[in-house]
């Protein structure tokens, strides 16, 4: 079984010479041992030839059409990958699309489609996300300045907004790459409604089956995405939009003695009605979202099946009204019903009798109010209050005030201060680390209390040299309470009678640091440089027997420098480049390992006390428009990932006598060619 698990990790980690490992993962070679441890005012960010427009209130609006100018991975333009190049938004490795905003874990940031949450938006272990860029109009990103209406998360919020306005004509947009292809249709349905359909599928099993079959080892992988949006405007004041999203991944590793299958899928649907009037509107949104993963490991002696489900049914109501020229009011009333089955484990061959885990149902109600007052042309403020109640096996409540003050000392300059508290009523942990999609969700209860956070954020923005340069700088501090950490793995799980709760600990957290971003929005060459310096520290009271033990969170990248350049010339050619330089992730170094009573016993050094070496990478992308006129476009893109073949360590492999060897997920250049078009 240990060999089976390791085969599963290495299959997904090396597929097409590209892989993934979690920051605190330690792999042991099979020849020795095998073990794992573990809108009113916005910032509008647009790439390349578009002008950067600066405004207020800590939001970003990203035009999805501009993401295509970024370097592509395997021929795919990815909105989440784009966000990771911005200051204050990080990933925890090159092959993950999770978002870590100001030191928070990825699950603490809400990713949604028209307000419907998406819980695990990853393909190929995070090589790119599940979102088809052409299906969406824009992204709205809320990093630090949360208003009173912000949903119960202690991180940030990324909402992908679908098209909703009547398209001028029927159009087809698509992309054909080496691994997958996608197509999007915009279909006018009369004068008052329209339909958008997008689909993507991979063909790894078809094109690369020969390379994935080796002697007694057979490997398979396939994924798909589907999006549908229908917009209806029955009157000039009413708008009704229905959205549906579904994605599914299937992976399998099969050999003579072991058969492993891994499946994960996402579903998100929403329906909203918005009524507009002079100076305001009312919007009601109903949504249903679900995530499920299933891992099956079978040998001649043992069969283990783990199943995890997390689903939300939500109802959101929001009111916006301009009371006067200087005062604006917003209010919300939300309800969330959650149904979760954290980890349901079935097994044969282990001489254990396990009860089927029942689904847990919880209810959450929240109300928010937010007022903005423009006192003078040089100062305004926002004051908000978010009140929530939550019930599982007991009642919890939260009262979260928030205040933002904005100063405008001169034209093009802004200073903003935000103070707030936040609540979150679920946790996430991992049954298997190593980058596998085996995360499971836990709702708050008497054993695992809701997560809380107190935050302060100071930001400065300036337009320099008549708008030729735009500067943003911010400092932040966030104190987190009752955060959950999983310190176990599959082998410890077996040794502990498959009781995953024995490896869950609760503690405190502290995130602080600064982010700087300098952008050049105009000219022949455009782009930006972003730098993040941050600490994500956690304290678990029972770890190593110390009540004051503080360690780095597994996703912490203390230094993170990113540079993006883009130039368009000769009307048809566009070249873009991206360079990344970042600190290595923390991991736990092994001291020794031995067998006792047929069980593997490992001893470790300080938890997350060591760091993987510094990470660096250069990507290039060249696009050529063969046809580009009258709204029709056809072209070809060549992208080079890891241009100078940097051998970045992604995990640590232990050989004989626990000798450390740096494991690289990609030590060679990864080229991709894709054909794109819109007609």
N, C-alpha and C positions, 0 to 999 in steps of 0.2 A: 504493500500500500504506500510505503514511503517512496518507492520508486515510481509508482503511478502518479503521486502528487508532484514529484519533482519533474516528471515528464510533462505534466500539464503546465507547470510554470515555465519550463524551458521551451515548450511548443509556442505558447503565446508570446514569450519573451523574444524568440528568435525568428518568428514568422516574417519572411521576406527580409531577413537580416535586420530586423528591428524589434525591440522589446521594451519591457517595462519592469521596474522593480520599485517597491516602496522604499521610502527613505530609511526605515529602520530594519530592512530585511537582511538576514544573514543566511546564505546558502552554503550547505556542505556538499562536497563532491560525493557522488554515489559510491565511489570506490572505498570511501572511508565511512562517512556517516551522512545522514540527511536530516536537516532540522531548520525550522524557520521561526523567527521572532519578530517577535515583533514588538401742468407744466408752464409752467409760466416762465420761469427763468432757469436756463440750463446752460451747461457747457456742451457745445456741439463739436464733436471731434470728427473730422473727415480726413481722408487720406489724400496723398499725392496732390493732384491738380485742384482740389477743392480748397476753398478758403476756410481757415479755422475761425469760428465765431465764438467769442467768449461771453458768458453771462454769469449767472449766479446759482446758488443753492446746491452745489455739490453734485449735480447730476451730469451725466453724459448722454448725448443722443448720437448714435452712430448710424449713418446712412449705410444700409447693407450693400447697396450697389457699389460702394467704394472699396469694399473689402477685397475685391478681385485683384487689386493692384498689389496686394501683399504676396510675399513668397508662398507658394503652395506646397502642401505635403501630399505626395502621391496624387498630384493633379487636382486636389480639392482645396477650395477656399473655405476657411472655417471661421465663423464669427467668434467662437470662444477662444480659439488660438489668437485671434486679433486682439481681444481684450487683454490677454496675458502679456502683450508687449507694452501696455500702458503702466504708468507709475502707480504703485499701490495695489496692483492686481497681479498676483503671482501664480505660478504652478509649482508643484513639488517635484517634478522631473520632466524630461523632454517628451515623454510619451504618455502624459496625462492631460486631460482637458478640464480637470477640476480647477475651480477658481478660489484662491485664498486672498481675501480682501482684508488688508490691514492686519495680517497675522492670524485671522480666523480660519478654522477648518472649512473644507469645501461645503459640507452639509449645512453650515451655519449661514450660507448665502443662498437665497432663494433664486432659482432659475425657473422661469415660467414662460408659457406661451399664452398671450392674452389673459394673464392672471391664473392660468392653470399650471400648477407646479409640475416640473419634470425632475425626477429624483436621481437618475443615473444616466446622464446624456453622453455616454462614451461608446465608441467603437474601437475595435482592435486594441483593447486595453488602454484606450485614451489617446490613440494616435490622432484621431480627430473626433469631433462630436457628432451627435445624431441629427444636427440641424442642417437642412438644405438651404443654403444662403438665399437663393433666388425666390424662395417662397415668402420671405419676410421683407417688410419695408424698412424697418429700423429696429434698433435696440435701445432701450432706455435703461441706464445703469445708475444705481444709487449706491454710492460707496460709503459715505460717512454721515452726511447731514440728513438723517431720517426725520421725516415729519411725523405728525401725530397719527397719520393714516397708515404708516408702514406696518406691514404684517409682522407677526411674531417671529422674528429672526434677530440674532445678535450680530450677524455679519453684514452682508449687503443684499442687493436685489438686482437681478438682471431679467428684464421682461422683453421677450421678443414679440414685436407687434407685426401682425400680418397685414397684407394689403386689404384695404376696405373701401377705397374709392373706385368708382366706375372706370375700368380701363378703356382707352379710346378704341381699341380693336382687339380681335383675337390674336394672341401671340404665343410662341413656343420658345422656350429657353432651355438649353441643356449643356451638359458637359460629359465628355467621354474620356475616361482615364484608364490607367493600367490595372487598377484594382476594382474600381466601381464606376458606374455611370449614373447620372441623374437627369431628369427632365421635369420642367414646370410648364403648366398651361394656364393662361389667363383667358377666361371665356366670358364675354358679356352675355347676360341673359335678359335681353330687353333693355329698357331705359332706366330701370330702378334696381337691378340686381346683377351680381356677377359671381362667377365661380373660379376658384384657383385650386389646381390639383398639382401636387409634386410627388415624385417617387424616386427612390434610389435603390439600387441593388448592387451586390458585389458578385464577382465570378472567380473568387480564389479557388474554389473547388474545381472549376472547369478548366481554367488556363494553367493553373500551377499544380494540378493533381500529381503530375509526374514527379515533381520535385518534393512533394510532401509525402510521398510513399517511399519508405526506405526499409528494405528487407522485411522484418517482422513488425514494423511500425507504420501505422496508417494514420494520417492527420487530415482533418477536415475543418473548414471554417466558412461561414456565410453570414451576411447581415443584410438587413433591408430597412428602409424608412418610408413612411407614407404620411403626407399632409393633405388636408382638405380644408378649404375656407370658403364659406358662402356668405356674401354680404347683401343685405336688402335695405333699401331706403324707401319705405312706403310713403313717407311724406318728407318735406324739406327739413323737418325738425327731428325726425326719428331715424335711428340707425340700429339695425339688428345684424349681428355677426355670429356665425356658427363656425367653430374651429375644431378639427379632429387631428390628432397626431398619434402615430404608432411606430415603434421600432422594435426589432428583434435580432438577437445574435445567437448563433449556434456554433459551438466548437466541440471537437471530439478528438481524442487521442486513443488509439486502439493498438494493442500489441497482443502477443500470445497469452500472457499472464494477467493482463490488466486492460480494462476498458473504462475510459473517463469521458463523460459528457458534461458540458457546461452551457447553460442557456440563461439569458437574461433579456427582459423585455420591458418596455415603457408604454404607457397609454396616458394620453392627456386630452381631454375634451372640454370645451367651454362654449357657452352661449351668453351673449350680453345684449342688452337693449339700452340704448342711450337716447334720452329726450333732451333736446337743446332748446334754450330760450335766450333772450337777450341778457348777456352777462352771466350765464350759468348753464348748468346741465345736471341731470340725474342719470346715473348708470347703475344697472343691476346685472350682476354676473353670476351665473351658476356654472360650476365646473366639477369634473371628476378626474382624478389622476391615480395611477397605480404603477408600482414597480414590483417585479418579481424576479428572483434568481433561483436557479436550481442546479445543484452539483450532484452528480452520480458517479461514485467510484466503485468499481466492481472487480474482484479478483476471484480466484477459485475458492478462497477461504472466507473472504469478507466482502460484504456489500453495504455501502453507506450512501444514503440519499438525504441531502439537506435541502430544505425548501424555505424561502423567506419571502414574505409579502408585506407591502406597505401601501395603503390606499387611503385617499382623502376625497370626501364629498364636501364641497364648499359653496357658500352663498355669500356674495359681497354686494353691499349697497354703498354708493358714494354720491355725495352731494357737493357741488361746487357752485359758489355764488359770489359775485363781486358786489359788496354792499355799497361801497362808495368808490371814488376814483383812487382812494388810498388804502382801502381795507378790503381784503379778500378772505372768505371763509370757506373751509372744507370740513366735511364730516363723513364718518363711515360707520357702518354697522355690519359685522361679519360673523358667520357661523361656520365651524369646521367639524365634521364628523370623521374620525379616523378609525380605520380597521387595520390591525397589524397582527402578523404572526411572525415574531422576531426570527426564530430559527426552529423549524420543525424537522427533527432528525429521525430517519427510519434506518434500521440496520438489521442485518442477519449475519450470523457467524461470530458475534462478539459476546454471546452469552449474556446479553443485557436485555431487560424488559423495559421499554420506554413507552410512556403514555403519549398519545397524540396531543400536541399542543393546541389549545383552543385559540380562536381569534379573540383579540382584545379590542374592545370598542371604547373610544373616548370621545368626549365632546368639548369643544372650545368655543367660547363666545367672546367677542371683543368689540369695543367701540372706540372711535378716535375723533378728535376735533383738532383743527389746526387753523390759526389765524395769522395772516400776514398784514403788517401795518407799515406803510411807507411814511415815516415821520417827516423826513426832509429829503431833498435830492441826494444828500450825502450819507444817509443812514436809513436802514429799515430793519425790522426784526420779524421773526416768526416764533410763535409760541404754540406748543402742541401738547396734548395729553392723550395717552393710549391706555385704556383700561381693559383688562382681560380676566376671564374666569375659565377654569379648566377642571374637568372631572375625569378621573380614571377609577382607581380604588379609593380615592379620597379627593377632596377639593383643594385646588390651588388658585391663587389669584395674583395679579400683577397690576401695579399702578406706575406707569412710566411717563414722567414729564420730559419734554424736550424743548430746547431753546436754541435759536440761531440768530446771530446778530451780524449784519453786513455793513461795512463802512466803505465809502468811496472817496478816498482822500484826493484823487485827481482823476481826470478822464482816462479811462482804460486801466485803472488800478482798483483793486478790491481786496479788502481784508475781511475774513469771515471767521467767526468763532461759533462752535457748536458744542453744546453740552446735552447729554441725554442718558437715559437708562432704557434697557431692552430686556425682553423675556422670550424664552423659547421652550416649547413643551415637548420636544422629542430629542433623542440622541442618536448617534450612529457609531457603530463599531464594526470590526472586521472579523469574520470567522477564519479566513485564510488571508494572510498578507502575501506580498509578492506581486501586487498589481492586479490580482484577479478580481472580477466583479462579484465578490461574495460579501459585500457589505450588508449589514442588517440594521434595521431601525428599531429603537426602543422608545416607547412613549413614557412620559414622566409618570412616576408612581411613588409610593411611600419609600421604596428602596433607592430610586434614582429620581431625585428632585428636579424640577425645571431648571434650565440654565438661565443665568442672569448676567447682565453686563452693565457696567458704568463706563461711559466714554466721554472723552473731550478731544476736540479736533480744532486746530488753528490752521487756516489756509490763506495764502497770498497769491493773487493772480495779477498779471500785468501784460499789457500789449506794448511792445517795444519797437522803436524805429519805425513808427507809423504803420504798425501792424505787420512788419516783416518778420518779427519774432514774437512768440507768445510764451510766457514763463508762468509755470505753476509750481508752488512749493507748499508743503503742508507738514505739520507734525501732529502725531496722534498718540493717545494713551487709552488703553481699554483694559479694565479689570473684569475678569470672567469668574463666575462662581458655579459650582456643581457640574463641571465638565466631566464627561465619561471617557475613560481610556481603556482599551483592550490590550492586555499584555500576554495573551495566550496564542496558541497556534493549533493546527489540526492534530499534531501528535500529543500535545498536552491534553487536548480535548478528549482523545481516546483514552488516555491514562486516567482521566478524571470522570469516567462514565458519561461522557458526552454532555457534561453540564457547563455550558458556555458562560453562565453567570459567575462562575468561580474566578474568571479572569477579567472581570469588569471592575474598575476602580473609579471613584469619583474624587475630584480635587478642585483646585483653583487654577486660574490662568492669568497671565499678564502679557499683553501685546503693546509694544510701543516702538516708535521709530519716526522716520521722516521719508518723504517722497518728493522728488524733483523731476520736472519734465520741461524741456525746452523744445519748442516746435517751430519749424520754418514752413509756413503754409503756402508761400507764393514763390514763383520763379520757375526756372527750368528744372532745378533740383529742389525737391521738397522732402520733408521727413521730420523726424524728431529723435531726441535722446531722452531716455528716462532712467532714473536711478532710484532704487529703493534700499533703504537701510532699516532693518527691523529685527526685533526680538520677539519670538513667540515662546514664552516660558510657561511651563506647567508644574504644578506641585501636587503630588499624590501622597497623602499622609502615611500610607502603609508600605510604600515602595522602599525596598532595602532596609526596612525596619526603622526608618527615620521619619519623624513627623514634619520635618522642615526641608525635605529633599526637593530641590528644584532642578529641573532638566529642560532641555530644548524640545519643543514639540517636533514630531516626526516630519512635519511639512515645512519647518523653518528654513528659509534661504536668507541668511543675514544680509548678504550683499547681492544685489541683482541689478545689473547694468544691461540695457537694451538700446540698440541703435537701429533705426529704420530709415532708409533712403529710397527715393523713387524719382525717376525721370522719364519723361515722355518726349520722343523726338521723331522727326520725319512723319508725323501724324499717325503712323501705323505701329510704331515700335514703342514698347514700354519696358523699362528695366527697373527692378527693385531688388534691394538687398537688406538682409537682417543679420545683426550680430548680437550674440548673447554671451555674457560673462557673469557667472553666478557662483556663490559659495556652494560647497558640497553639503549634502543633506546629513543630518545626524543618523547614527546607527549605534547599535549595542555590540561591542566587541566581545567575542567569546574568549574565555580563559582556558577551559578544558571541558572534555566530554568523556563519559564512560557509561558502561552498561551495568545495571543493577537490577536483578530479578527480572531479566528480559525486558527491562524498560530503559530507555535512553535518558541519562541524566546529564544536563549541561550546566555549567557554571559560567556566569557572565561578569564582565566588568561593569562599570557605572552605566546605568541605563541611558542610552542616547548620548554617551559621553565621548564618542569618537565621531569624526566627520569624514565623509567621502571626499576625495580631492576636488579641487575647483573645476567647475564645468564651463566649457566655452564651445561655441559653434557659429559657423557662418553659413547662411543660406542665400541663394541667388535665384531670380526668376526673370525670364524673358518672355514677353508676349508680343505676337505679331498679328495685327488685324488684316486678314486677307480681303474681307469685305466690311466696309463700315460707312454706310450711307442710307438715307431715308429710313432710319430706325432699324435697319437690318445690320446684323453683325455676325461675322464668322472669322475665327482665328485659331491660332495654335499657341500653346504655352509649353515652355521647357523650364522645369524647376529643378534645382540642385540643392539637396538637403545635406548638410555637413560637407561643405565644399572641400575643405583641406583635410578631411578624414581624421578629425580629432577622435582620439580614443578616450572618450569620457567614461569614467567608472560610474556604473549605475547600481551596482551591488557588490558585495564582497563574497568571494568563494573561498572556502577553507579546504585545503588539501591535507595530506598526512601531517600528523602532529600539530593540527590547527594552524598550519601556515596560511597566512592571508594572501589571496590573489585577487586583484581587481577584476571584476567582471564587467565587460562592456556590452551594452545592448546594440551599439552600432559603431563600428570602427572603420567604416568605408563610406564613400559618397553614395547617396541614395537619389538617383535621377528619376524624374517622372515627366511624361509627355501627356498632354491632354488637348482635346479639341473642344472649343466652346463656341456657342452660337446663340443668336436670338433673332427670331423672324416673326 
